[in-house]
Amino acid sequence: MADTEAEERLKRKKRVRLLKKLIIFILVMAILIPTVLCIILGTQLHIVRRQLRELQAQAIETAVIDSTEVPQEPQEGIEEPAEGTGAEAEQDTERYTSDGVSVSKRDSAGGRADEEEQDIFPEEENVRKVYLTFDDGPSSNTDRILDILAEYDVKATFFVVGKEEEEYQALYKRIVEEGHTLAMHSYSHKYDEIYQSVDSYAQDLRKLQEFLYDTTGVWCRFCRFPGGSSNTVSMVDMYDLIDYLDEQDITYFDWNVSSGDASNSYISPEMILRNCMATLPQYQESIILMHDASNKNTTVQALPDLIEQIQAMDDTVIVPLTEDTEPIQHISNERNGGL
């Protein structure tokens, strides 16, 4: 009888210990599972937010191109955007150094020799000037673009962003060394940050200007607004930003011919070529908007044919933006009476 009671007590103790272990396990899992889920969901949320910001930025650029299709009355030196063409405001101006490099040095008046100026810009009034401009670089496609430009002995303009990774440093320098115009787009290219206020835009642009000077020795004085001067996403009046640029002696450029490559969807090289050539002949001065990004392979593929077709046009030259270029600006200084 005593043995039976002892066995029962032992069994009860085992059941109690097992029950305690089970309760502890349940409590631990009740704490651990939600914690792990929170970590996983937090990580996924961060990734989704980042992807959403990227998609929003791309969607904004595409929307801006669509929204700038309204024809404007042509002004002296400024061509009217063609109906049905996109426009994405991005421009920057640069100075030429005495060695022929189309860039601006800090505290330098710039200027090429008169003879060199005449070589690049013929004096005939009927000569059509075409400016190839590339936004958002440098990228994995920059070397390919520069190789093509070198093959055809053509100079272009690059509205760049800030990329401090080592692999991009040589690309900034190559743009300058090969005589192209180095211009500013924005450092971060984050619309929600740079367009919060005049100060936020100024800080971003100044950071890029200093970065490019430290990297290449070029003090840039040309820029292009992300989304263009006619963008509708800025939280600050664009005229206030234009006033700031005027105070800093910085010229901004938009465009009057769009390649259409800002779209997120696939666009063929043939379509890029058609988009450019359909409206380019209408203008005496054409600034073509293209993009230098890792996902713009068809832009690179279209470039040789585009250059060849432009060079085949009568009385037409492809030139980089310089201080003598009349800016094409979507909103210009209309608030100040067009002065």
C-alpha positions in Angstrom: 0.0 0.0 0.0 2.8 2.4 0.9 4.6 1.5 -2.4 1.5 2.3 -4.3 1.1 5.7 -2.7 4.8 6.5 -3.3 4.4 5.6 -7.0 1.3 7.9 -7.2 3.2 10.8 -5.6 6.1 10.2 -8.0 3.7 10.2 -11.0 2.1 13.4 -9.8 5.4 15.1 -9.4 6.4 14.1 -12.9 3.1 15.4 -14.3 3.6 18.7 -12.4 7.1 19.0 -13.8 6.0 18.2 -17.3 3.1 20.7 -16.9 5.5 23.4 -15.7 7.9 22.7 -18.7 4.9 22.9 -21.0 3.8 26.2 -19.5 7.3 27.6 -19.8 7.6 26.5 -23.4 4.2 28.0 -24.3 5.2 31.3 -22.6 8.6 31.4 -24.4 7.0 30.7 -27.7 4.3 33.2 -27.1 7.1 35.8 -26.7 9.5 34.5 -29.3 7.1 34.0 -32.2 5.7 37.5 -32.2 9.2 38.9 -31.8 10.5 37.0 -34.8 7.4 37.9 -36.8 7.9 41.6 -35.9 11.5 41.5 -37.1 10.5 39.8 -40.4 7.6 42.1 -41.0 9.8 45.2 -40.1 12.4 44.1 -42.6 9.9 43.5 -45.3 8.2 46.8 -44.6 11.5 48.6 -45.0 12.1 46.9 -48.3 8.6 47.6 -49.5 8.9 51.3 -48.5 12.2 51.6 -50.3 10.7 50.0 -53.4 7.7 52.3 -53.2 9.9 55.4 -53.0 11.8 54.2 -56.1 8.5 53.5 -58.0 7.1 56.9 -56.9 10.1 58.7 -58.2 10.0 56.8 -61.5 6.2 57.4 -61.8 6.7 61.1 -61.1 9.3 61.5 -63.8 7.0 59.7 -66.3 4.0 61.9 -65.2 6.1 65.0 -65.6 6.9 64.0 -69.2 3.3 63.6 -69.9 2.3 66.8 -68.2 4.8 68.9 -70.2 3.2 68.2 -73.5 1.3 71.4 -73.6 2.6 73.7 -76.4 4.0 77.0 -75.3 4.4 80.3 -77.2 7.9 80.3 -78.6 10.2 82.9 -77.1 13.3 84.3 -78.6 16.0 81.6 -78.4 13.6 79.1 -77.0 11.7 76.6 -79.0 8.2 75.5 -78.4 7.8 72.0 -77.0 6.2 69.9 -79.7 2.7 68.4 -79.2 3.0 64.8 -78.0 6.6 65.0 -76.9 7.6 64.6 -73.3 9.7 66.9 -71.2 11.6 66.1 -68.1 13.2 69.1 -66.5 16.9 68.5 -66.1 19.6 70.9 -67.2 22.9 72.3 -66.1 25.3 74.8 -67.7 29.1 74.5 -67.9 32.1 76.6 -68.8 34.8 75.7 -71.2 38.4 75.8 -70.0 41.3 77.0 -72.1 42.2 73.4 -73.0 38.8 72.8 -74.6 37.2 70.9 -71.7 33.5 71.9 -71.5 33.3 72.4 -67.8 33.4 75.2 -65.3 36.2 75.7 -62.8 35.7 77.4 -59.5 36.2 81.1 -59.7 37.1 80.8 -63.4 35.5 82.9 -66.1 35.9 79.9 -68.5 35.9 80.6 -72.2 37.4 78.8 -75.1 39.6 80.5 -77.7 37.5 82.3 -80.4 38.9 80.0 -83.0 37.8 76.9 -81.1 34.4 78.4 -80.5 33.9 78.9 -84.2 35.0 75.3 -84.9 32.2 73.9 -82.6 29.6 76.6 -83.3 29.5 77.7 -86.9 28.4 81.2 -87.3 25.8 80.6 -90.0 22.4 81.5 -88.6 20.7 78.5 -90.3 22.9 75.9 -88.6 20.7 73.6 -86.4 22.3 72.8 -83.1 21.4 69.5 -81.3 22.3 68.9 -77.7 22.4 65.3 -76.4 21.8 65.3 -72.6 21.9 62.3 -70.3 20.4 62.3 -66.8 20.9 60.2 -63.6 24.4 59.0 -64.3 27.0 57.8 -63.9 26.0 54.1 -64.2 27.1 50.8 -65.6 26.1 52.2 -69.0 28.2 55.4 -68.9 31.4 53.8 -70.3 29.4 52.4 -73.3 27.8 55.8 -73.9 31.2 57.5 -73.8 32.7 54.9 -76.1 29.9 55.6 -78.7 30.3 59.4 -78.4 34.1 59.0 -78.9 33.6 56.8 -81.9 31.5 59.5 -83.6 33.6 62.4 -82.2 30.5 63.9 -80.5 30.3 65.8 -77.3 27.3 65.6 -75.0 26.1 66.9 -71.6 25.7 64.7 -68.5 23.4 65.8 -65.7 24.8 63.6 -62.9 23.8 62.6 -59.4 26.0 61.9 -56.4 27.5 58.5 -56.2 30.5 58.2 -53.9 31.3 54.5 -54.7 34.8 54.0 -56.0 33.7 52.5 -59.3 32.0 55.7 -60.3 34.9 58.1 -59.6 36.6 57.2 -62.9 33.4 57.9 -64.8 33.0 61.4 -63.5 36.6 62.1 -64.5 36.2 60.4 -67.9 33.3 62.7 -68.7 35.4 65.7 -68.0 38.6 64.4 -69.6 36.9 63.6 -72.9 35.5 67.1 -73.2 31.9 66.6 -72.3 29.9 69.0 -70.2 29.5 67.9 -66.6 26.3 69.3 -65.1 24.2 68.8 -62.0 20.9 67.0 -61.5 20.8 66.5 -57.8 22.8 64.6 -55.2 20.2 62.3 -53.8 17.5 62.4 -56.6 14.9 61.9 -53.8 12.0 64.2 -54.6 10.4 64.0 -51.2 13.6 65.3 -49.6 15.0 67.9 -52.0 11.7 69.6 -52.7 10.7 70.1 -49.1 12.0 73.7 -49.0 14.5 76.0 -50.7 17.0 75.2 -48.0 16.7 71.4 -48.6 17.1 71.9 -52.3 20.1 74.2 -51.8 21.8 71.8 -49.4 21.4 68.9 -51.8 22.7 70.9 -54.8 25.6 72.4 -52.9 26.6 68.9 -51.7 26.7 67.7 -55.3 28.5 70.8 -56.5 31.2 70.3 -53.8 31.4 66.6 -54.5 32.0 67.0 -58.2 34.6 69.7 -57.5 36.5 67.4 -55.1 36.2 64.5 -57.6 37.0 66.3 -60.9 38.1 69.8 -60.2 35.1 71.2 -62.0 32.9 73.8 -60.3 29.6 73.1 -62.1 27.3 76.0 -63.0 24.6 74.2 -65.0 21.8 72.1 -63.5 18.5 70.3 -64.3 15.7 70.0 -61.8 14.6 66.4 -61.1 11.3 66.1 -62.8 11.9 69.4 -64.6 11.2 73.0 -63.7 7.5 72.2 -64.6 7.2 69.4 -62.2 4.0 69.3 -60.0 5.4 67.5 -57.0 7.6 70.2 -55.4 6.3 71.4 -52.0 8.1 74.7 -52.6 7.3 77.2 -55.3 9.6 76.4 -58.2 10.1 80.1 -58.8 11.7 80.4 -55.4 14.2 77.6 -56.5 14.8 79.5 -59.7 15.5 82.6 -57.8 18.0 80.7 -55.7 19.8 79.4 -58.8 20.0 83.0 -60.1 21.6 84.1 -56.9 24.2 81.3 -57.2 24.9 82.1 -60.9 23.6 78.7 -61.9 21.7 78.1 -65.1 19.1 75.4 -65.4 18.0 73.6 -68.6 15.0 71.7 -69.5 14.5 70.1 -72.9 12.2 70.3 -75.9 12.8 66.8 -77.3 12.2 63.7 -75.3 13.5 60.2 -76.1 10.7 58.7 -74.0 13.2 56.5 -72.1 12.0 57.8 -68.7 9.1 55.4 -68.8 9.3 52.4 -66.5 8.0 50.1 -69.2 10.1 48.7 -71.9 10.8 51.0 -74.8 12.6 49.7 -77.9 15.6 51.4 -79.5 13.5 52.0 -82.6 10.9 53.8 -80.6 13.5 56.0 -78.9 14.9 56.9 -82.3 11.4 57.7 -83.7 10.6 59.8 -80.6 13.7 62.0 -81.1 13.6 62.3 -84.9 9.9 63.0 -85.1 10.2 66.5 -83.6 13.9 67.3 -83.8 13.7 68.8 -87.3 11.1 71.4 -86.1 13.7 73.2 -84.0 16.7 75.3 -84.7 18.1 74.3 -81.3 17.1 71.0 -79.8 17.9 69.7 -76.3 17.2 65.9 -76.3 16.4 64.3 -73.0 17.9 60.8 -72.4 18.9 58.8 -69.4 22.2 57.2 -68.3 21.1 54.5 -65.9 21.8 50.8 -65.6 18.3 49.8 -66.8 18.4 52.0 -69.9 20.2 49.6 -72.3 17.9 50.4 -75.2 19.0 54.1 -74.9 22.5 52.9 -75.5 21.5 50.7 -78.3 19.6 53.6 -80.0 22.4 56.1 -79.6 24.6 55.2 -82.7 21.6 55.4 -85.1 20.4 58.6 -83.5 23.8 60.2 -83.9 24.1 59.0 -87.5 20.7 60.3 -88.5 21.4 63.7 -86.9 24.7 64.0 -88.6 23.0 63.2 -91.9 20.8 66.2 -91.6 21.7 69.3 -93.6 23.4 72.1 -91.7 23.1 70.3 -88.4 25.8 69.9 -85.6 25.8 68.0 -82.3 27.3 70.2 -79.6 27.5 70.2 -75.8 25.8 72.8 -73.6 28.0 75.9 -72.9 27.6 79.3 -71.4 26.6 80.5 -74.9 23.7 78.1 -75.2 20.3 79.8 -74.9 18.5 77.8 -72.1 15.3 76.0 -72.9 13.2 76.3 -69.8 9.7 75.1 -69.3 8.6 77.9 -66.9 11.5 80.3 -67.2 11.1 83.6 -65.3 7.5 84.2 -66.2 6.7 85.4 -62.7 9.2 88.2 -63.2 7.6 89.3 -66.4 9.9 87.1 -68.5 12.9 89.2 -67.7 
